[in-house]
Amino acid sequence: MVECTMPNSSSPLVLILLSVEHLSPERRAEIGTVVDAHPLLRPGKVGQDPPRTRVGSTLVPHLAQPDLPLFLFGGEGARTEESATWIFELEPAWIVVGGRGDAGEVVRPVSSLTIVIGPERAAALGAHGLEIFLGEIGDAIGGAYGCIFPEATYEQLNRWYADGPARPDLSWGLGSVYWMQYLGPAFVERRPALAQLERSTTTPRGAVIHRATEQPEHSLENSGSPLDGEWRAPLLSALGEDVILISLEERDTMPSLEHHASFDPGRVGPPEDLVRRIREDAERRRRRREAEYDRARTRRLRLEGRRTPPHVHGMAEWSTNVDADEVPHFWRTLRERLAPEITSPCAGALGREIANTPTSAGDRVTVDSPHGPFAVAWWSDDEESLVLTLEGPGDLVERWEDFFEAGR
């Protein structure tokens, strides 16, 4: 481990840790013990926003309190820049996620710890002290991933990922190579070369701490993109671009949440009664959707039989993926902007049919309008999304695309 001092800087540092382990009161008490060993980073008050309860000489009893999903800690110090502000978002052991169709499952949530460390405290600890603290608290929290970077890095992330999530995420990507990172055992198991990198150390839990540059402000240099800068190259080579770049597309290059959780010695499966309830709820939702789809489709086809569908001219096409809850916006905007010549009862039935379409099903309808005939097609791609398509003359499709995207 290379020790170096840190210059006085006006920029705070941000420490982020992500964990999928069950943070029981006993586990939180362990975290408090680690913090007590680093009094410069021990917060002065604890509670909700604003924190009101004084911490005193130890954080342990405060962290061990049950049923506190969110802690906000204000650090001691007369000036904000001298403080260490904590935001500790503790999640329950299991959460339920679901989507359109019969989706519904119990998954491990991600708990997060964020500490904004004032420049004077950061300078007093030095790079070596911060590296030790990151390793100790990362191990105590059962960290899957963590990092430390200058607060100005947030501006870079917001610029690089202006159209989507712009923070490190265990599923979508880490965002960049930062000044210092904590790579949990799942990353190390997949990428053993991490432990061999220069300025890397291994923690007792098997995680790797990698400091990419000597000084934190160096990590702001040569950063036109998340991958720029020679100082990023070693970790980038060991992890791969797919792990670094944030994307909402699924990938197998990131360790799964279950892989991260497999290193938790207290790991247990979700309660059987919770899983059973989720399955029963999903089945009830599926039956309700099927019934609504059948009713809406039957009504729409009956009403459709009273008119002659127009022939659509033109080969232009617009399509998008939407969630079921976006269908009302799509249909409302379609009626407002293109004024399809379709009766209100038929329009209502068609909207309900689209929103409740089962997986691997869809249809296509043609309607007339003041702008010319066009077709609307839809396909239920999976349990969570629909593919909507509009076909017609080029000027009509262009007009529609501008309207829809502007209001989305």
For each residue, the residues with C-beta under 8 A, 3 or more apart:
1: 128 131 201
2: 199 211 214
3: 126 127 128
4: 126 127 128 214 215
5: 123 126 127
6: 9 122 123 125 126 127 215 216
7: 123 215 217
8: 119 120 123
9: 6 119 122 123 150 216 217
10: 81 119
11: 119 150 151 152 216 217
12: 81 116 117 118 119 122 150 151
13: 116 117 119 122 130 148 149 150 151 179 216
14: 114 115 116 117 148 149 150 151 153 154
15: 113 114 115 117 130 134 146 147 148
16: 112 113 114 146 147 148 167 168
17: 112 113 114 137 138 141 143 145 146 182
18: 110 111 112 143 144 145 146 168 169 170
19: 23 110 111 112 113 141 142 143 144
20: 108 109 110 111 142 144 170 257 260 261 264
21: 27 111 141 142 260 261 263 264 266 267
22: 27 93 264 266 267 268
23: 19 27 28 31 90 111 141 142
24: 27 28 266
25: 28 29 63 64 65 66
26: 29 30 64
27: 21 22 23 24 30 31 140 141 142 266
28: 23 24 25 31 32 63 64 90
29: 25 26 32 33 60 63 64
30: 26 27 33 34 140
31: 23 27 28 34 35 59 63 137 140 141
32: 28 29 35 36 58 59 60 61 62 63 64
33: 29 30 36 37 60 140
34: 30 31 37 38 133 136 137 140
35: 31 32 38 41 42 59 137
36: 32 33 39 42 57 58 59 60
37: 33 34 136
38: 34 35 41 42 125 129 133 136
39: 36 42
40: 84 121 124 125
41: 35 38 75 84 115 117 121 125 133
42: 35 36 38 39 55 59 76 84
43: 46 51 55 59 73 74 75 76 84 85 86
44: 54 55 73 74 75 76 77 83
45: 51 52 53 54 55 73 74
46: 43 51 53 54 55 59 62 71 73
47: 50 51 52 53 71 72
48: 51 70 72
49: 72
50: 47 72 74
51: 43 45 46 47 48 72 73 74
52: 45 47
53: 45 46 47 62
54: 44 45 46
55: 42 43 44 45 46 58 59 62 73
56:
57: 36
58: 32 36 55 61
59: 31 32 35 36 42 43 46 55 62 63
60: 29 32 33 36 63 64
61: 32 58 64 65
62: 32 46 53 55 59 65 71
63: 25 28 29 31 32 59 60 71
64: 25 26 28 29 32 60 61
65: 25 61 62 68
66: 25
67:
68: 65 71 90
69: 89 90 91 92
70: 48 87 88 89 90
71: 46 47 62 63 68 86 87 88 90
72: 47 48 49 50 51 85 86 87 88
73: 43 44 45 46 51 55 84 85 86 87 88
74: 43 44 45 50 51 83 85
75: 41 43 44 82 83 84 85 86 118 121
76: 42 43 44 83
77: 44 80 82 83 118 121
78: 82
79: 82 83 118
80: 77 83 118
81: 10 12 118 119 120
82: 75 77 78 79 118 120 121
83: 44 74 75 76 77 79 80 116 118 121
84: 40 41 42 43 73 75 115 116 117 118 121
85: 43 72 73 74 75 115 116
86: 43 71 72 73 75 113 114 115
87: 70 71 72 73 112 113 114 115
88: 70 71 72 73 112 113 114
89: 69 70 111 112 113
90: 23 28 68 69 70 71 111
91: 69 95 109 110 111
92: 69 95 109
93: 22 108
94: 106 107 108 109 270 271 274
95: 91 92 106 107 108 109
96: 104 105 106 107 274 278
97: 103 104 105 107
98: 103 104 105 278 282 285
99: 103 323 383 384
100: 103 323 324 383 384 385 386
101: 286 289 358 359 380 382 383 384
102: 282 283 285 286 383
103: 97 98 99 100 282 383 384
104: 96 97 98 278 279 281 282 285
105: 96 97 98 278
106: 94 95 96 270 274 275 278
107: 94 95 96 97 257
108: 20 93 94 95 257 258 261
109: 20 91 92 94 95
110: 18 19 20 91 144 170 257
111: 18 19 20 21 23 89 90 91 141
112: 16 17 18 19 87 88 89
113: 15 16 17 19 86 87 88 89 137 141
114: 14 15 16 17 86 87 88
115: 14 15 41 84 85 86 87
116: 12 13 14 83 84 85 151
117: 12 13 14 15 41 84 121 122 125 130
118: 12 75 77 79 80 81 82 83 84 121 122
119: 8 9 10 11 12 13 81 122 123
120: 8 81 82 123 124
121: 40 41 75 77 82 83 84 117 118 124 125
122: 6 9 12 13 117 118 119 125 130 216
123: 5 6 7 8 9 119 120 126
124: 40 120 121 129
125: 6 38 40 41 117 121 122 129 130 133
126: 3 4 5 6 123 129 130
127: 3 4 5 6 130 131 180 211 214 215 216
128: 1 3 4 131 132
129: 38 124 125 126 132 133
130: 13 15 117 122 125 126 127 133 134 148 180
131: 1 127 128 134 135 180 201 209 211
132: 128 129 135 136
133: 34 38 41 125 129 130 136 137
134: 15 130 131 137 138 146 148 180 182 209
135: 131 132 138 139 182 201 203 207 209
136: 34 37 38 132 133 139 140 203
137: 17 31 34 35 113 133 134 140 141 143
138: 17 134 135 141 143 146 182 184 203 205 207 209
139: 135 136 142 143 203 204 205 207
140: 27 30 31 33 34 136 137
141: 17 19 21 23 27 31 111 113 137 138
142: 19 20 21 23 27 139 205 263 264
143: 17 18 19 137 138 139 146 182 184 207
144: 18 19 20 110 170 184 186 187 255 257 260
145: 17 18 168 170 174 181 182 183 184 187
146: 15 16 17 18 134 138 143 181 182
147: 15 16 168 174 178 179 180 181 182
148: 13 14 15 16 130 134 178 179 180 181 216
149: 13 14 153 178 179 180 216 219
150: 9 11 12 13 14 153 179 216 217 219 220
151: 11 12 13 14 116 154
152: 11 155 156 220
153: 14 149 150 156 157 176 178 219 220
154: 14 151 157 158 166
155: 152 158 159
156: 152 153 159 160 176 220 223 226
157: 153 154 160 161 166 167 175 176
158: 154 155 161 162 166
159: 155 156 162
160: 156 157 166 175 176 225 226
161: 157 158 164 165 166 175 246
162: 158 159 166
163:
164: 161 246 247 248
165: 161 169 172 246 248
166: 154 157 158 160 161 162 175 246
167: 16 157 175
168: 16 18 145 147 173 174 175
169: 18 165 172 173 174 175 246
170: 18 20 110 144 145 254 255 257 260
171: 254 257
172: 165 169 246 247 248
173: 168 169 242 243 244 245 246 247 254
174: 145 147 168 169 181 239 243 244 246
175: 157 160 161 166 167 168 169 226 244 245 246
176: 153 156 157 160 223 226 227 232 244
177: 181 212 219 226 229 231 232 235 236 244
178: 147 148 149 153 181 212 219
179: 13 147 148 149 150 211 212 213 215 216 218 219
180: 127 130 131 134 147 148 149 209 210 211 212 216
181: 145 146 147 148 174 177 178 209 210 212 235
182: 17 134 135 138 143 145 146 147 203 207 208 209
183: 145 187 188 191 194 207 208 209 210 239
184: 138 143 144 145 187 188 205 207 255 260 263
185: 188 189 205 206 207 263
186: 144 189 190 255 259 260 262 263
187: 144 145 183 184 190 191 194 207 208 239 243 255
188: 183 184 185 191 192 194 195 202 206 207 208
189: 185 186 192 255 259
190: 186 187 255
191: 183 187 188 194 238 239
192: 188 189 195 196
193: 196 197 238
194: 183 187 188 191 197 200 208 210 235 238 239
195: 188 192 200 202 208
196: 192 193 200
197: 193 194 200 208 210 234 235 238
198: 234
199: 2 210 211 212
200: 194 195 196 197 208 209 210 211
201: 1 131 135 208 209
202: 188 195 206 207 208 209
203: 135 136 138 139 182 206 207 208 209
204: 139
205: 138 139 142 184 185 263
206: 185 188 202 203 263
207: 135 138 139 143 182 183 184 185 187 188 202 203
208: 182 183 187 188 194 195 197 200 201 202 203
209: 131 134 135 138 180 181 182 183 200 201 202 203
210: 180 181 183 194 197 199 200 235
211: 2 127 131 179 180 199 200 214
212: 177 178 179 180 181 199 219 231 232 234 235
213: 179 216 218 219 231
214: 2 4 127 211 218
215: 4 6 7 127 179 218
216: 6 9 11 13 122 127 148 149 150 179 180 213 219
217: 7 9 11 150 220 221
218: 179 213 214 215 221 231
219: 149 150 153 177 178 179 212 213 216 223 231
220: 150 152 153 156 217 223
221: 217 218 229 231
222: 228 229 230 231
223: 156 176 219 220 226 228 229
224: 228
225: 160 228
226: 156 160 175 176 177 223 244 245
227: 176 232 236 241 244 245
228: 222 223 224 225 232
229: 177 221 222 223 232 233
230: 222 233
231: 177 212 213 218 219 221 222
232: 176 177 212 227 228 229 235 236
233: 229 230 236 237
234: 197 198 212 237 238
235: 177 181 194 197 210 212 232 238 239
236: 177 227 232 233 239 240 241 244
237: 233 234 240
238: 191 193 194 197 234 235
239: 174 183 187 191 194 235 236 243 244
240: 236 237 243 244 253
241: 227 236 244 245
242: 173 245 251 253 254
243: 173 174 187 239 240 253 254
244: 173 174 175 176 177 226 227 236 239 240 241
245: 173 175 226 227 241 242
246: 161 164 165 166 169 172 173 174 175
247: 164 172 173 251
248: 164 165 172
249:
250:
251: 242 247 254
252:
253: 240 242 243
254: 170 171 173 242 243 251
255: 144 170 184 186 187 189 190 259 260
256: 259 260
257: 20 107 108 110 144 170 171 260 261
258: 108 261 262
259: 186 189 255 256 262
260: 20 21 144 170 184 186 255 256 257 263
261: 20 21 108 257 258 264 267
262: 186 258 259 267
263: 21 142 184 185 186 205 206 260
264: 20 21 22 142 261 267
265:
266: 21 22 24 27
267: 21 22 261 262 264
268: 22
269:
270: 94 106 274 275
271: 94 274 275
272: 275 276
273: 276 277
274: 94 96 106 270 271 277 278
275: 106 270 271 272 278 279
276: 272 273 279 280
277: 273 274 280 281
278: 96 98 104 105 106 274 275 281 282
279: 104 275 276 282 283
280: 276 277 283 284
281: 104 277 278 284 285
282: 98 102 103 104 278 279 285 286
283: 102 279 280 286 287
284: 280 281 287 288
285: 98 102 104 281 282 288 289
286: 101 102 282 283 289 290
287: 283 284 290 291
288: 284 285 291 292
289: 101 285 286 292 293 356 358
290: 286 287 293 294 356 358
291: 287 288 294 295
292: 288 289 295 296 352 356
293: 289 290 296 297 352 353 356 357 358
294: 290 291 297 298
295: 291 292 298 299 352
296: 292 293 299 300 349 350 352 353 356
297: 293 294 300 301 349 353
298: 294 295 301 302
299: 295 296 302 303 345 349
300: 296 297 303 304 346 349 350 353
301: 297 298 304 305
302: 298 299 305
303: 299 300 306 307 343 345 346 349
304: 300 301 307 309 346 365
305: 301 302
306: 303
307: 303 304
308:
309: 304 365 366 367
310: 366 367 368 373
311: 366 373
312: 366 373 374 375 391 392
313: 372 373 392 393
314: 372 391 392 393 394 396 397
315: 391
316: 391 392 393 394 396 397 398
317: 389 390 391 397
318: 389 390 391 397 400 401 404
319: 387 388 389 390
320: 387 388 404
321: 381 385 386 387 388
322: 326 327 330 385 386 388
323: 99 100 326 384 385 386
324: 100 327 355 356 386
325: 328
326: 322 323 329 330 408
327: 322 324 330 331 351 354 355 386 388
328: 325 331 332 351 355
329: 326 332 333 407 408
330: 322 326 327 333 334 388 404
331: 327 328 334 335 347 350 351 354
332: 328 329 335 336
333: 329 330 336 337 403 404 407
334: 330 331 337 338 340 376 390 400
335: 331 332 338 339 340 347
336: 332 333 339
337: 333 334 399 400 403 404
338: 334 335 369 370 371 374 396 399 400
339: 335 336 369 370 371
340: 334 335 347 367 368 369 374
341: 367 368 369
342: 346 347 350 367
343: 303 346 347
344: 347 348
345: 299 303 348 349
346: 300 303 304 342 343 349 350
347: 331 335 340 342 343 344 350 351
348: 344 345 351 352
349: 296 297 299 300 303 345 346 352 353
350: 296 300 331 342 346 347 353 354 365
351: 327 328 331 347 348 354 355
352: 292 293 295 296 348 349 355 356
353: 293 296 297 300 349 350 356 357 363
354: 327 331 350 351 357 378 386 388
355: 324 327 328 351 352
356: 289 290 292 293 296 324 352 353
357: 293 353 354 361 362 363 378 379 380 386
358: 101 289 290 293 361 380
359: 101 380 381 382 383
360: 380
361: 357 358 379 380
362: 357 377 378 379 380 387
363: 353 357 377 378
364: 375 376 377 378
365: 304 309 350 375 376 377
366: 309 310 311 312 373 374 375 376
367: 309 310 340 341 342 373 374 375 376
368: 310 340 341 372 373
369: 338 339 340 341 372 373 374 396
370: 338 339
371: 338 339 374 393 395 396 399
372: 313 314 368 369 392 393 396
373: 310 311 312 313 366 367 368 369 392
374: 312 338 340 366 367 369 371 390 391 392 393 396 397
375: 312 364 365 366 367 389 390 391 392
376: 334 364 365 366 367 388 389 390
377: 362 363 364 365 388 389 390 391
378: 354 357 362 363 364 386 387 388 389
379: 357 361 362 386 387 389
380: 101 357 358 359 360 361 362 386 387
381: 321 359 385 386 387
382: 101 359 385
383: 99 100 101 102 103 359
384: 99 100 101 103 323
385: 100 321 322 323 381 382
386: 100 321 322 323 324 327 354 357 378 379 380 381
387: 319 320 321 362 378 379 380 381
388: 319 320 321 322 327 330 354 376 377 378
389: 317 318 319 375 376 377 378 379
390: 317 318 319 334 374 375 376 377 397 400
391: 312 314 315 316 317 318 374 375 377 397
392: 312 313 314 316 372 373 374 375 396 397
393: 313 314 316 371 372 374 396 397
394: 314 316 397 398
395: 371 398 399
396: 314 316 338 369 371 372 374 392 393 399 400
397: 314 316 317 318 374 390 391 392 393 394 400 401
398: 316 394 395 401 402
399: 337 338 371 395 396 402 403
400: 318 334 337 338 390 396 397 403 404
401: 318 397 398 404 405
402: 398 399 405 406
403: 333 337 399 400 406 407
404: 318 320 330 333 337 400 401 407 408
405: 401 402 408
406: 402 403
407: 329 333 403 404
408: 326 329 404 405
